[in-house]
């Protein structure tokens, strides 16, 4: 259609056609073509004010797809991007780009606050498509924050409001995100149903970035169903097709590094993120390297960085993986300390458990006698006083305390008050 338009339209319409060309190339995964057309657009802006509005939003989208979310954020911060007033759906699409850029820059809390403001703005303007787009953004923020049920509520709203013919392939992205989070929650039948709805619909699922996004979700579902080898094969093929869109390449390698950790995948991810400006991508690369090396200390550092920046979904996974790595090295004290941290994080995430990691059997808790002694020790009783009160030898009290310290991951009495409340009695 673009080629036909180039032949048949008058010269003064070609700048508008070029704007369409940029959009098709950007969302079709042709980053080089989109950049070339955008450079030509800079010298020949469309005269139509609505098309000029669309062009303003395309450059930050290109930066976002090309692994430069922080640069895209700076464009919004410096006023280089005008948020459109007269076209509600394009306004929301531009706002969603701002939120996604923050989210992929490692600024989750800021992204969520802004998404809430933009969502209220869309509601006030009364455009269903726009509200759906910002609900989609809020759902993605909630997912990264470990709030899966809240994420599903936002994504369901987005799915309800996004029509088949909404600007850009919004509905397809929304369906893919719904399926992804459903798989995270272990709702595998629902995830399969949503993916079938995506594939059987009239959307753009078969091509471009939205098609790759759907295949990423399908790979995740395959892994959650217990077929990791098939998911790995899909991801290896997929990341080669996504090479022009750096961000999608990074996402493919990030998931691959978690399904099948290897030095080769970690190196590929490090190379892909080298020209990116996202601190979050750097953390993903560090995580891949720590997984490949089975380095518990490095895994713990990544987990701490993710937790402090609010990315609790991946942070919880990294904590659990670090716990297992310490246990393999015989450092049971450190493993138990991280087990307690995982319990706290899991509670903050509403009981969510990372689907790629086998669920543990109930952690070894304190015996009734160990808990009894720990409670007395935590309130200031020394070993002799505890022995006298419980009619035990001092040596027996000491032995019980030492076993409890290891289970609780603490070094001594000072760590008991905060530790024993989280432990289960066996």
C-alpha positions as CSV (number, residue, x, y, z in Angstrom):
1,X,0.0,0.0,0.0
2,X,2.9,2.4,0.8
3,X,4.5,1.6,-2.5
4,X,1.3,2.3,-4.4
5,X,0.8,5.5,-2.5
6,X,4.3,6.6,-3.4
7,X,3.5,6.2,-7.0
8,X,0.0,7.7,-7.1
9,X,-0.2,10.4,-4.4
10,X,0.7,14.0,-5.1
11,X,4.1,15.2,-3.9
12,X,2.7,17.3,-1.0
13,X,1.3,14.1,0.5
14,X,4.5,12.1,0.5
15,X,5.7,13.4,3.9
16,X,2.5,12.0,5.4
17,X,3.2,8.7,3.7
18,X,6.7,8.7,5.1
19,X,5.2,9.0,8.6
20,X,3.2,5.9,7.9
21,X,6.3,4.2,6.6
22,X,8.2,4.9,9.9
23,X,5.4,3.5,12.0
24,X,5.0,0.3,9.9
25,X,8.8,-0.2,9.9
26,X,9.1,0.4,13.7
27,X,6.4,-2.0,14.7
28,X,7.3,-4.4,12.0
29,X,10.8,-4.8,13.5
30,X,12.7,-3.1,10.7
31,X,14.7,-0.7,12.9
32,X,17.2,0.3,10.1
33,X,14.3,1.1,7.7
34,X,12.5,3.1,10.4
35,X,15.6,5.1,11.3
36,X,16.3,5.9,7.6
37,X,12.7,7.1,7.1
38,X,12.8,9.1,10.3
39,X,15.9,10.9,9.1
40,X,14.1,11.9,5.9
41,X,11.1,13.0,7.9
42,X,13.2,15.4,9.9
43,X,13.7,17.4,6.7
44,X,10.2,17.1,5.4
45,X,7.5,17.1,8.2
46,X,3.9,16.2,7.4
47,X,1.6,19.2,7.0
48,X,-1.4,17.4,8.4
49,X,-1.4,18.3,12.2
50,X,-2.6,14.8,13.2
51,X,0.2,13.1,11.3
52,X,2.7,15.6,12.8
53,X,1.4,14.6,16.2
54,X,2.0,10.9,15.4
55,X,5.6,11.6,14.2
56,X,6.4,13.3,17.5
57,X,5.8,10.0,19.3
58,X,7.6,7.7,16.9
59,X,11.2,8.7,17.8
60,X,11.0,7.7,21.5
61,X,9.3,4.5,20.4
62,X,12.3,3.8,18.1
63,X,14.7,4.5,20.9
64,X,12.8,2.2,23.2
65,X,12.9,-0.6,20.6
66,X,16.6,0.0,20.0
67,X,17.6,-0.5,23.6
68,X,17.8,3.2,24.5
69,X,14.9,3.6,27.0
70,X,16.9,6.1,29.2
71,X,17.4,8.3,26.2
72,X,13.7,8.1,25.4
73,X,12.9,9.2,29.0
74,X,15.2,12.2,28.6
75,X,13.3,13.3,25.5
76,X,10.1,13.4,27.7
77,X,11.9,15.1,30.6
78,X,13.4,17.9,28.3
79,X,10.1,18.5,26.5
80,X,11.4,17.2,23.1
81,X,8.2,15.1,23.0
82,X,4.9,16.9,23.0
83,X,2.0,14.9,24.5
84,X,-0.8,15.3,21.9
85,X,-3.9,17.1,23.0
86,X,-6.3,16.5,20.1
87,X,-6.0,12.8,19.4
88,X,-6.8,10.8,22.6
89,X,-5.5,7.4,21.5
90,X,-2.2,8.8,20.2
91,X,-1.9,10.8,23.4
92,X,-2.3,7.6,25.4
93,X,0.2,5.8,23.1
94,X,2.8,8.6,23.7
95,X,2.1,8.4,27.5
96,X,2.5,4.6,27.4
97,X,5.8,5.0,25.7
98,X,7.0,7.3,28.5
99,X,5.9,4.7,31.1
100,X,7.5,1.8,29.3
101,X,10.7,3.7,28.9
102,X,10.9,4.4,32.6
103,X,10.0,0.7,33.3
104,X,12.8,-0.6,31.1
105,X,15.2,2.0,32.5
106,X,15.0,0.4,36.0
107,X,12.7,3.2,37.4
108,X,9.7,1.1,38.3
109,X,8.3,3.2,41.1
110,X,8.4,6.4,38.9
111,X,6.8,4.5,36.0
112,X,3.9,3.3,38.2
113,X,3.3,6.8,39.6
114,X,3.3,8.3,36.2
115,X,1.1,5.6,34.8
116,X,-1.5,6.3,37.5
117,X,-1.5,10.0,36.6
118,X,-1.8,9.2,32.9
119,X,-4.6,6.7,33.5
120,X,-6.6,9.3,35.4
121,X,-6.1,11.7,32.5
122,X,-7.4,9.2,30.0
123,X,-10.4,8.4,32.1
124,X,-11.2,12.2,32.4
125,X,-11.0,12.4,28.6
126,X,-13.4,9.5,28.1
127,X,-11.6,7.6,25.4
128,X,-11.9,3.9,25.9
129,X,-8.9,3.0,23.8
130,X,-6.8,5.5,25.7
131,X,-7.9,4.1,29.1
132,X,-7.2,0.6,27.9
133,X,-3.7,1.6,26.9
134,X,-2.9,3.1,30.3
135,X,-4.5,0.1,32.1
136,X,-2.1,-2.0,30.1
137,X,0.9,0.1,31.3
138,X,-0.3,-0.2,34.9
139,X,-0.6,-4.0,34.5
140,X,3.0,-4.2,33.3
141,X,4.2,-2.1,36.2
142,X,2.3,-4.4,38.7
143,X,3.8,-7.5,37.1
144,X,7.4,-6.3,37.6
145,X,6.5,-5.3,41.2
146,X,5.4,-8.9,42.0
147,X,1.7,-8.0,42.2
148,X,0.4,-10.6,39.8
149,X,-3.3,-10.5,40.8
150,X,-3.3,-6.7,40.5
151,X,-1.5,-7.0,37.2
152,X,-4.2,-9.4,35.9
153,X,-7.0,-7.0,37.0
154,X,-5.4,-4.1,35.0
155,X,-4.7,-6.3,32.0
156,X,-8.3,-7.6,32.0
157,X,-9.5,-4.0,31.9
158,X,-7.1,-3.3,29.0
159,X,-8.4,-6.4,27.2
160,X,-12.0,-5.4,27.7
161,X,-11.4,-1.9,26.3
162,X,-8.9,-2.5,23.5
163,X,-10.8,-3.2,20.2
164,X,-9.5,-5.2,17.3
165,X,-9.0,-2.0,15.2
166,X,-7.4,0.1,17.9
167,X,-4.4,2.1,16.8
168,X,-1.2,0.0,16.6
169,X,-1.6,-3.8,17.4
170,X,-2.6,-2.9,21.0
171,X,-5.1,-5.7,21.5
172,X,-2.5,-8.3,20.5
173,X,0.1,-6.9,22.9
174,X,-2.6,-6.9,25.7
175,X,-3.6,-10.5,25.0
176,X,0.0,-11.6,25.0
177,X,0.7,-9.9,28.3
178,X,-2.5,-11.5,29.8
179,X,-1.3,-14.9,28.7
180,X,2.2,-14.2,30.1
181,X,1.0,-13.3,33.6
182,X,-1.5,-16.1,33.7
183,X,1.4,-18.5,33.1
184,X,3.3,-16.8,35.9
185,X,0.4,-17.5,38.2
186,X,0.2,-21.2,37.1
187,X,-3.1,-20.7,35.3
188,X,-1.8,-22.6,32.3
189,X,-5.2,-23.4,30.7
190,X,-6.1,-19.7,30.8
191,X,-2.8,-18.8,29.3
192,X,-3.3,-21.3,26.5
193,X,-6.8,-20.0,25.9
194,X,-5.5,-16.4,25.6
195,X,-2.7,-17.4,23.2
196,X,-5.2,-19.3,21.0
197,X,-7.4,-16.2,21.0
198,X,-4.4,-14.2,19.8
199,X,-3.4,-16.6,17.1
200,X,-7.0,-17.1,15.9
201,X,-7.9,-13.4,15.8
202,X,-7.4,-10.8,13.1
203,X,-4.4,-9.1,14.7
204,X,-0.9,-8.6,13.5
205,X,0.4,-11.6,15.5
206,X,2.1,-13.2,12.6
207,X,4.6,-10.6,11.9
208,X,6.9,-7.9,13.3
209,X,7.5,-7.2,16.9
210,X,4.0,-8.2,18.1
211,X,4.5,-11.6,16.6
212,X,7.8,-12.0,18.4
213,X,6.2,-10.9,21.6
214,X,3.5,-13.5,21.3
215,X,6.2,-16.2,20.6
216,X,8.1,-15.1,23.7
217,X,4.9,-15.6,25.7
218,X,4.4,-19.0,24.1
219,X,8.0,-20.0,25.0
220,X,7.4,-18.9,28.6
221,X,4.2,-21.0,28.8
222,X,6.0,-24.0,27.3
223,X,8.6,-23.8,30.1
224,X,5.9,-23.4,32.8
225,X,4.3,-26.5,31.4
226,X,7.5,-28.4,32.1
227,X,8.9,-28.5,28.6
228,X,12.0,-26.3,29.0
229,X,14.0,-27.9,26.2
230,X,11.3,-26.9,23.7
231,X,11.1,-23.4,25.1
232,X,14.9,-23.1,24.8
233,X,14.8,-24.2,21.1
234,X,12.2,-21.6,20.4
235,X,14.1,-18.8,22.1
236,X,17.3,-19.7,20.3
237,X,15.6,-19.3,16.9
238,X,13.6,-16.3,18.0
239,X,16.4,-14.1,19.2
240,X,18.1,-14.4,15.7
241,X,14.9,-13.0,14.1
242,X,14.8,-10.1,16.6
243,X,18.3,-8.8,16.0
244,X,17.2,-5.4,14.6
245,X,15.1,-4.7,17.6
246,X,17.7,-4.6,20.4
247,X,15.3,-4.6,23.3
248,X,13.4,-7.7,22.0
249,X,16.8,-9.4,21.5
250,X,17.7,-8.6,25.1
251,X,14.4,-9.9,26.4
252,X,14.8,-13.2,24.4
253,X,18.3,-13.7,25.8
254,X,17.2,-12.8,29.3
255,X,14.6,-15.5,29.4
256,X,17.0,-18.0,27.7
257,X,19.6,-17.3,30.3
258,X,17.1,-18.2,33.0
259,X,15.9,-21.4,31.4
260,X,19.3,-22.7,30.4
261,X,22.2,-20.8,32.0
262,X,25.4,-20.9,30.1
263,X,28.5,-18.8,29.6
264,X,27.6,-18.4,25.9
265,X,24.2,-17.0,26.5
266,X,25.5,-14.7,29.2
267,X,28.2,-13.4,26.8
268,X,25.6,-12.8,24.1
269,X,23.4,-10.9,26.5
270,X,26.4,-8.8,27.7
271,X,27.1,-8.0,24.1
272,X,23.5,-7.1,23.3
273,X,23.3,-4.8,26.3
274,X,26.7,-3.1,25.8
275,X,25.2,-0.4,23.5
276,X,22.0,0.0,25.6
277,X,21.6,2.6,28.2
278,X,19.3,0.7,30.6
279,X,20.5,-0.1,34.2
280,X,17.8,-2.8,34.2
281,X,19.3,-4.5,31.2
282,X,22.7,-4.4,33.0
283,X,21.1,-6.2,35.9
284,X,19.7,-8.8,33.6
285,X,23.2,-9.3,32.1
286,X,24.7,-9.6,35.6
287,X,22.0,-12.1,36.5
288,X,22.8,-14.2,33.4
289,X,26.5,-14.2,34.3
290,X,25.9,-15.1,37.9
291,X,23.6,-18.0,36.8
292,X,26.1,-19.3,34.4
293,X,28.9,-19.3,37.0
294,X,26.5,-20.6,39.8
295,X,27.9,-17.8,42.0
296,X,25.8,-17.4,45.1
297,X,27.3,-14.1,46.2
298,X,26.8,-12.6,42.7
299,X,23.2,-13.9,42.6
300,X,22.6,-12.3,46.0
301,X,24.0,-9.0,44.9
302,X,21.6,-9.0,41.8
303,X,18.7,-10.0,44.0
304,X,19.4,-7.1,46.4
305,X,19.7,-4.6,43.5
306,X,16.4,-5.8,42.1
307,X,14.6,-5.7,45.4
308,X,15.8,-2.2,46.2
309,X,14.6,-0.9,42.9
310,X,11.2,-2.5,43.3
311,X,11.5,-5.3,40.7
312,X,10.3,-8.0,43.1
313,X,9.2,-10.6,40.6
314,X,12.7,-11.2,39.3
315,X,14.2,-10.3,42.7
316,X,12.3,-13.2,44.4
317,X,13.5,-15.6,41.8
318,X,17.1,-14.4,42.2
319,X,16.9,-14.8,46.0
320,X,15.6,-18.4,45.7
321,X,18.3,-19.3,43.1
322,X,21.0,-17.8,45.4
323,X,19.7,-19.8,48.4
324,X,20.0,-23.0,46.4
325,X,23.5,-22.1,45.2
326,X,24.7,-21.5,48.8
327,X,23.1,-24.8,49.9
328,X,25.0,-26.6,47.1
329,X,28.3,-25.2,48.6
330,X,27.4,-26.4,52.1
331,X,26.9,-22.8,53.4
332,X,23.6,-23.7,55.2
333,X,23.6,-20.7,57.4
334,X,23.6,-18.3,54.4
335,X,21.1,-20.5,52.6
336,X,18.7,-20.3,55.6
337,X,19.1,-16.6,55.8
338,X,18.1,-16.2,52.1
339,X,15.3,-18.7,52.7
340,X,13.8,-16.3,55.3
341,X,14.3,-13.4,52.9
342,X,12.5,-15.3,50.2
343,X,9.6,-16.0,52.6
344,X,9.3,-12.2,53.3
345,X,9.5,-11.3,49.6
346,X,7.0,-14.0,48.7
347,X,4.6,-12.5,51.3
348,X,5.1,-9.0,49.7
349,X,4.3,-10.6,46.4
350,X,0.9,-12.0,47.6
351,X,2.2,-15.6,47.8
352,X,3.6,-15.7,44.2
353,X,6.2,-18.3,43.5
354,X,8.5,-18.2,40.4
355,X,7.2,-20.8,38.0
356,X,10.6,-21.7,36.6
357,X,11.8,-22.9,40.0
358,X,10.6,-26.1,41.7
359,X,8.6,-25.4,44.8
360,X,10.5,-26.4,47.9
361,X,9.2,-28.8,50.5
362,X,8.3,-27.0,53.7
363,X,11.5,-25.5,55.0
364,X,13.0,-27.2,58.0
365,X,11.6,-25.3,61.0
366,X,12.4,-25.2,64.6
367,X,11.4,-28.1,66.8
368,X,9.1,-27.2,69.7
369,X,12.1,-27.4,72.1
370,X,14.3,-25.3,69.9
371,X,11.6,-22.6,69.6
372,X,11.1,-22.7,73.4
373,X,14.8,-22.1,74.1
374,X,15.1,-19.5,71.4
375,X,12.1,-17.5,72.8
376,X,13.7,-17.5,76.2
377,X,17.1,-16.6,74.8
378,X,15.6,-13.7,72.8
379,X,14.1,-12.2,75.9
380,X,17.4,-12.0,77.8
381,X,17.7,-15.3,79.6
382,X,21.3,-16.7,79.6
383,X,22.0,-20.4,79.0
384,X,22.1,-21.3,82.7
385,X,18.8,-19.6,83.4
386,X,17.2,-21.5,80.5
387,X,18.6,-24.8,81.7
388,X,17.3,-24.2,85.2
389,X,13.8,-23.3,84.0
390,X,13.5,-26.2,81.6
391,X,15.3,-28.7,83.7
392,X,18.0,-29.3,81.1
393,X,21.8,-29.3,81.2
394,X,23.6,-26.1,80.0
395,X,25.3,-28.2,77.3
396,X,21.9,-29.4,75.9
397,X,20.7,-25.8,75.8
398,X,23.8,-24.8,73.9
399,X,23.4,-27.6,71.4
400,X,19.7,-26.6,70.8
401,X,20.7,-23.0,70.2
402,X,23.5,-23.9,67.8
403,X,21.2,-26.0,65.7
404,X,18.6,-23.2,65.8
405,X,21.1,-20.5,64.7
406,X,22.0,-22.6,61.6
407,X,18.3,-23.1,60.7
408,X,17.5,-19.4,61.2
409,X,20.6,-18.1,59.4
410,X,21.6,-16.0,62.4
411,X,25.0,-15.6,64.1
412,X,23.8,-15.5,67.7
413,X,21.3,-14.2,70.2
414,X,21.0,-10.7,68.7
415,X,19.4,-12.1,65.6
416,X,16.8,-14.2,67.4
417,X,14.0,-11.7,68.0
418,X,13.4,-10.9,64.3
419,X,14.1,-14.4,63.1
420,X,11.9,-16.7,65.2
421,X,8.6,-15.0,64.3
422,X,9.0,-16.0,60.7
423,X,9.8,-19.7,61.5
424,X,7.4,-22.6,61.4
425,X,7.4,-25.2,64.2
426,X,8.1,-28.6,62.8
